[in-house]
Amino acid sequence: MEIGLYTFGDLTPSPDDGRPLGARQRLADIIAAAQLADAAGLYVFAVGEHHRLDFAVSATPVVLGAIAQATRNIRLASAVTILSTADPVRVFEDFATVDLISGGRAEIIAGRGVFTESFPLFGRSLDDQDALFAETLDLLLKLNDSDRITWQGRFRSPLQDAAVAPRPVSSLPVWIGTGGTPQSVVRAGLLGLPLALANISVPPARFAPLIAQYRETGIGAGHDASALKVGISSHLHVARTSQQAMDDFFPHYAAYFGAHSPSQYRTRVIARADYDQLAAPDGALFVGSPQQIIDKILYEHELFGHQRFMAQIDIGALPFAKVAAVIELLATEVAPVIRRATSN
């Protein structure tokens, strides 16, 4: 199994003193975390996209370009590119550039967008969300297939034998990212694209039918089963002991949701009892000792048979020293066991 990390670059007020890191320091910490992950042998580092003052990252390819220069082997992905409000030509050119800078390590995880602030910002209507995603994804995939394109759609000007440059080292891997939207799962299967499922709150077993539907749809559409990769993303914190992990992470986890949840949930307080339940063996939250993290990843592997696991470990103003410690434990004590257990 491929083990990696992802971040959104949240600017959460610290639960200790109420102060958030500035965006400049947050970006520096993200690059430093990617360097540690690369040196430790983790497989992929992904950077999300938000267009709000409480997040440091809106220009994902720029951040990935900086990481590309500071790393050697780790793959670099978006998490996710909000394709419904982006120009696919610009997305392709940006990620092709990252791919060239990094020596062929770039990936795109494309999604419709759970946070929707980019729609009014870029002049798009939420009423068109699904139609926009379908059209922009279609164009992106065609751009990936050919260096010249003739194309016409509903939401942007047509292209007539247009040259799109630069070209990546090889075809860019494009994943469909979703939080469990059935339409996105079916679309990924029909297109034969890898599926990246983010789960931060739902008991994992509930997603097993969706993953099965994805594979059934893909095989039914004529795609090889080996191309139907699945990635699972979740929040994670690991420490030497379970109690240390649970106690250290809780104030940061609660602060993160208190500061950044969608507006309808902004007043919700994360209680310790809810947190403990989420971190149970059959819950969505990965918090515990290395062995507990191993057990939970393998539990989900029994449910999903997935090929990639990605952890968001730097939320809620968690001090960088603790982020670094998590990377070390994940890379040295969790990842090797998972790779051996899932190698067949």
C-alpha positions as CSV (number, residue, x, y, z in Angstrom):
1,M,0.0,0.0,0.0
2,E,1.1,3.5,-0.8
3,I,1.3,5.7,2.4
4,G,1.3,9.5,2.2
5,L,0.3,12.8,3.7
6,Y,-2.0,15.7,2.8
7,T,-2.5,19.2,4.1
8,F,-4.8,22.1,3.6
9,G,-2.6,24.6,5.4
10,D,-5.2,25.7,7.9
11,L,-4.5,28.8,9.9
12,T,-6.1,27.7,13.2
13,P,-5.8,29.8,16.4
14,S,-3.6,27.8,18.8
15,P,-5.5,26.2,21.6
16,D,-2.7,27.3,23.8
17,D,-2.5,31.0,23.2
18,G,-5.3,31.7,20.7
19,R,-2.9,32.9,18.0
20,P,-2.6,31.4,14.5
21,L,0.6,31.0,12.6
22,G,1.0,33.5,9.8
23,A,0.6,32.2,6.2
24,R,4.3,32.6,5.5
25,Q,5.3,30.4,8.3
26,R,2.6,27.9,7.6
27,L,3.8,27.5,4.0
28,A,7.4,27.1,5.2
29,D,6.2,24.3,7.6
30,I,4.3,22.6,4.8
31,I,7.5,22.5,2.7
32,A,9.5,21.3,5.6
33,A,7.0,18.5,6.3
34,A,7.2,17.4,2.7
35,Q,11.0,17.2,3.0
36,L,10.7,15.0,6.1
37,A,8.2,12.8,4.4
38,D,10.4,12.5,1.3
39,A,13.5,11.6,3.4
40,A,11.5,9.1,5.4
41,G,10.4,7.2,2.3
42,L,6.6,8.0,2.3
43,Y,5.0,7.7,-1.1
44,V,3.0,10.9,-1.7
45,F,2.5,14.4,-0.4
46,A,-0.7,16.2,-1.3
47,V,-1.8,19.8,-0.9
48,G,-5.4,21.0,-0.8
49,E,-7.0,24.2,-2.0
50,H,-9.2,26.7,-0.2
51,H,-10.0,30.3,-1.1
52,R,-10.4,31.7,2.4
53,L,-8.5,33.8,4.9
54,D,-8.3,31.0,7.4
55,F,-6.2,28.8,5.0
56,A,-2.7,29.5,3.7
57,V,-3.1,27.6,0.4
58,S,-5.1,28.7,-2.6
59,A,-2.5,28.2,-5.3
60,T,-1.7,24.5,-5.0
61,P,0.6,24.1,-8.0
62,V,2.8,26.9,-6.7
63,V,3.2,25.2,-3.4
64,L,3.9,21.9,-5.1
65,G,6.4,23.5,-7.3
66,A,8.3,24.7,-4.2
67,I,8.1,21.2,-2.7
68,A,9.3,19.7,-6.0
69,Q,12.5,21.7,-5.7
70,A,13.0,20.6,-2.1
71,T,12.4,16.9,-2.5
72,R,13.7,14.0,-4.6
73,N,11.3,11.0,-4.7
74,I,7.9,11.7,-3.1
75,R,5.0,12.0,-5.5
76,L,3.2,15.4,-5.4
77,A,-0.6,15.7,-5.7
78,S,-3.5,18.1,-5.2
79,A,-6.1,17.3,-2.6
80,V,-8.2,18.3,-4.3
81,T,-8.2,20.6,-7.3
82,I,-11.6,22.2,-7.4
83,L,-12.1,21.5,-11.1
84,S,-15.7,22.9,-11.2
85,T,-14.3,26.4,-10.8
86,A,-11.0,26.1,-12.6
87,D,-9.9,26.4,-16.2
88,P,-8.8,22.9,-17.2
89,V,-6.2,24.3,-19.6
90,R,-4.6,26.3,-16.8
91,V,-4.8,23.3,-14.5
92,F,-3.1,21.0,-17.0
93,E,-0.4,23.6,-17.8
94,D,0.3,24.1,-14.1
95,F,0.5,20.5,-13.2
96,A,2.5,19.6,-16.3
97,T,5.0,22.2,-15.2
98,V,5.1,20.7,-11.7
99,D,5.6,17.3,-13.3
100,L,8.6,18.6,-15.3
101,I,10.2,20.4,-12.3
102,S,9.8,17.3,-10.2
103,G,10.9,14.7,-12.8
104,G,7.5,13.1,-13.4
105,R,6.1,13.1,-9.9
106,A,2.9,15.2,-10.3
107,E,-0.7,13.9,-9.9
108,I,-4.1,15.6,-10.0
109,I,-6.9,14.7,-7.6
110,A,-9.9,16.5,-9.1
111,G,-13.1,17.1,-7.2
112,R,-16.4,19.1,-7.4
113,G,-15.6,20.9,-4.1
114,V,-17.1,20.5,-0.6
115,F,-16.2,24.0,0.4
116,T,-17.9,26.2,-2.2
117,E,-16.3,29.7,-1.7
118,S,-14.5,29.4,-5.1
119,F,-17.8,29.5,-7.0
120,P,-18.7,33.1,-6.5
121,L,-15.0,34.1,-6.5
122,F,-14.5,32.7,-10.0
123,G,-18.0,33.6,-11.4
124,R,-19.5,30.2,-11.3
125,S,-23.0,29.1,-10.2
126,L,-23.5,26.4,-7.6
127,D,-26.5,25.4,-9.6
128,D,-24.1,24.2,-12.3
129,Q,-21.7,22.4,-10.0
130,D,-22.1,18.8,-11.4
131,A,-22.4,19.9,-15.0
132,L,-19.3,22.1,-14.6
133,F,-17.3,19.2,-13.1
134,A,-18.4,16.8,-15.9
135,E,-17.3,19.3,-18.6
136,T,-14.1,20.4,-17.0
137,L,-13.0,16.8,-16.3
138,D,-13.8,15.8,-19.9
139,L,-11.6,18.6,-21.2
140,L,-8.8,17.9,-18.7
141,L,-8.6,14.2,-19.7
142,K,-8.6,15.1,-23.4
143,L,-5.7,17.6,-22.8
144,N,-3.8,14.8,-21.0
145,D,-4.2,12.6,-24.1
146,S,-3.0,14.9,-26.8
147,D,-0.8,18.0,-27.3
148,R,-3.3,19.5,-29.7
149,I,-7.0,19.6,-29.1
150,T,-10.3,20.6,-30.8
151,W,-13.1,20.8,-28.2
152,Q,-16.4,22.5,-27.5
153,G,-18.4,22.7,-24.4
154,R,-21.1,24.8,-22.6
155,F,-19.1,26.8,-20.0
156,R,-16.0,28.0,-21.8
157,S,-14.9,29.1,-25.3
158,P,-14.2,26.3,-27.8
159,L,-10.7,25.2,-28.8
160,Q,-9.7,24.6,-32.4
161,D,-6.6,22.6,-33.0
162,A,-5.1,24.4,-30.0
163,A,-1.6,23.5,-28.8
164,V,-1.4,23.1,-25.0
165,A,2.1,23.3,-23.5
166,P,4.2,22.3,-21.8
167,R,3.7,18.5,-21.9
168,P,4.4,16.5,-18.8
169,V,7.1,13.8,-18.6
170,S,4.3,11.3,-19.2
171,S,0.5,11.3,-19.0
172,L,-0.5,12.9,-15.6
173,P,-2.3,10.5,-13.2
174,V,-5.8,12.0,-12.7
175,W,-7.9,10.8,-9.7
176,I,-11.5,11.6,-8.8
177,G,-11.7,13.0,-5.3
178,T,-14.9,12.7,-3.2
179,G,-16.2,12.7,0.3
180,G,-18.7,10.0,-0.7
181,T,-20.9,11.6,-3.4
182,P,-22.4,8.7,-5.3
183,Q,-22.3,10.6,-8.6
184,S,-18.6,11.1,-8.3
185,V,-18.1,7.4,-7.4
186,V,-20.0,6.3,-10.5
187,R,-18.3,8.8,-12.7
188,A,-14.9,7.5,-11.6
189,G,-15.9,4.0,-12.4
190,L,-17.3,4.8,-15.8
191,L,-14.2,6.7,-16.7
192,G,-11.9,4.1,-15.2
193,L,-10.1,6.7,-13.1
194,P,-8.7,6.0,-9.6
195,L,-10.9,7.1,-6.7
196,A,-9.7,9.1,-3.7
197,L,-12.3,8.9,-0.9
198,A,-11.9,11.3,2.0
199,N,-13.5,10.1,5.3
200,I,-13.2,12.2,8.4
201,S,-16.4,11.4,10.3
202,V,-18.4,8.4,8.9
203,P,-17.9,4.8,10.2
204,P,-15.8,3.3,7.4
205,A,-18.0,0.3,7.0
206,R,-20.7,2.5,5.5
207,F,-18.5,3.3,2.5
208,A,-17.9,-0.4,1.6
209,P,-20.9,-0.5,-0.7
210,L,-19.8,2.6,-2.5
211,I,-16.3,1.2,-3.1
212,A,-17.9,-2.0,-4.4
213,Q,-20.2,0.0,-6.7
214,Y,-17.1,1.9,-8.0
215,R,-15.4,-1.3,-9.0
216,E,-18.5,-2.9,-10.4
217,T,-19.2,0.2,-12.5
218,G,-15.6,0.3,-13.8
219,I,-15.5,-3.4,-14.7
220,G,-19.0,-3.1,-16.3
221,A,-17.7,-0.2,-18.4
222,G,-14.9,-2.4,-19.7
223,H,-12.0,-1.1,-17.6
224,D,-9.3,-3.5,-16.2
225,A,-9.8,-4.1,-12.5
226,S,-6.1,-3.2,-11.9
227,A,-6.7,0.3,-13.1
228,L,-9.5,0.9,-10.5
229,K,-7.3,2.1,-7.7
230,V,-8.8,3.3,-4.4
231,G,-7.2,5.8,-2.0
232,I,-8.6,6.6,1.5
233,S,-7.8,9.8,3.3
234,S,-8.4,10.5,7.0
235,H,-7.1,12.6,10.0
236,L,-4.3,10.9,11.9
237,H,-2.2,11.4,15.0
238,V,0.2,8.8,16.3
239,A,2.4,8.8,19.4
240,R,4.3,6.2,21.5
241,T,1.2,5.4,23.6
242,S,-2.5,5.6,22.9
243,Q,-3.2,7.9,25.8
244,Q,-0.5,10.3,24.8
245,A,-1.8,10.4,21.2
246,M,-5.4,10.9,22.3
247,D,-4.6,13.6,24.8
248,D,-2.1,15.5,22.6
249,F,-4.3,15.6,19.6
250,F,-7.7,16.4,21.0
251,P,-7.4,20.2,21.6
252,H,-6.0,20.6,18.1
253,Y,-8.7,18.5,16.6
254,A,-11.4,20.4,18.4
255,A,-9.9,23.8,17.5
256,Y,-9.7,22.8,13.8
257,F,-13.4,22.0,13.5
258,G,-14.4,25.0,15.6
259,A,-12.5,27.3,13.3
260,H,-13.0,25.8,9.8
261,S,-16.2,23.7,9.6
262,P,-18.8,24.8,7.0
263,S,-20.9,27.6,8.3
264,Q,-23.9,25.4,9.2
265,Y,-21.6,23.5,11.7
266,R,-19.5,26.5,12.9
267,T,-21.2,26.5,16.3
268,R,-20.7,22.8,16.9
269,V,-18.3,22.0,19.7
270,I,-16.3,18.7,19.5
271,A,-16.8,17.0,22.8
272,R,-14.2,14.6,24.1
273,A,-16.8,11.8,24.1
274,D,-17.4,12.3,20.4
275,Y,-13.7,12.4,19.7
276,D,-13.2,9.1,21.6
277,Q,-16.0,7.5,19.7
278,L,-14.5,8.6,16.3
279,A,-11.1,7.1,17.4
280,A,-12.7,3.7,18.2
281,P,-11.4,0.7,16.2
282,D,-14.4,1.0,13.8
283,G,-14.4,4.8,13.7
284,A,-13.1,7.2,11.0
285,L,-10.4,8.9,13.1
286,F,-6.9,7.5,13.2
287,V,-5.5,8.3,16.7
288,G,-3.4,6.0,18.8
289,S,-0.1,4.1,19.1
290,P,1.7,2.7,16.0
291,Q,0.0,-0.7,16.5
292,Q,-3.4,0.9,16.8
293,I,-2.9,2.8,13.6
294,I,-1.6,-0.4,11.9
295,D,-4.7,-2.3,13.1
296,K,-7.1,0.4,11.8
297,I,-5.5,0.7,8.4
298,L,-5.6,-3.1,8.0
299,Y,-9.2,-3.1,9.2
300,E,-10.1,-0.6,6.4
301,H,-8.1,-2.6,3.9
302,E,-10.3,-5.6,4.7
303,L,-13.3,-3.4,3.9
304,F,-12.0,-1.6,0.8
305,G,-9.0,-3.4,-0.6
306,H,-7.5,0.0,-1.2
307,Q,-4.1,0.7,-2.6
308,R,-3.3,4.1,-1.0
309,F,-3.8,5.6,2.5
310,M,-3.2,9.3,3.1
311,A,-3.2,11.1,6.5
312,Q,-3.8,14.7,7.4
313,I,-1.6,15.2,10.4
314,D,-1.0,18.9,10.8
315,I,-4.4,20.3,11.7
316,G,-5.4,22.7,14.5
317,A,-2.1,24.5,15.0
318,L,-0.3,21.3,16.0
319,P,3.3,22.4,16.7
320,F,5.7,21.5,14.0
321,A,7.8,19.4,16.3
322,K,4.9,17.1,16.9
323,V,4.1,17.0,13.2
324,A,7.7,15.9,12.6
325,A,7.4,13.2,15.2
326,V,4.2,11.8,13.6
327,I,5.9,11.7,10.2
328,E,8.8,9.7,11.8
329,L,6.5,7.2,13.5
330,L,4.3,6.8,10.5
331,A,7.2,6.2,8.2
332,T,9.3,4.0,10.4
333,E,6.8,1.9,12.5
334,V,3.5,2.0,10.6
335,A,4.3,2.1,6.9
336,P,6.7,-0.9,6.7
337,V,4.2,-3.2,8.5
338,I,1.4,-2.0,6.2
339,R,3.5,-2.5,3.1
340,R,4.4,-6.1,4.1
341,A,0.8,-7.0,5.1
342,T,-0.7,-5.7,1.8
343,S,2.0,-6.7,-0.6
344,N,0.1,-9.6,-2.2
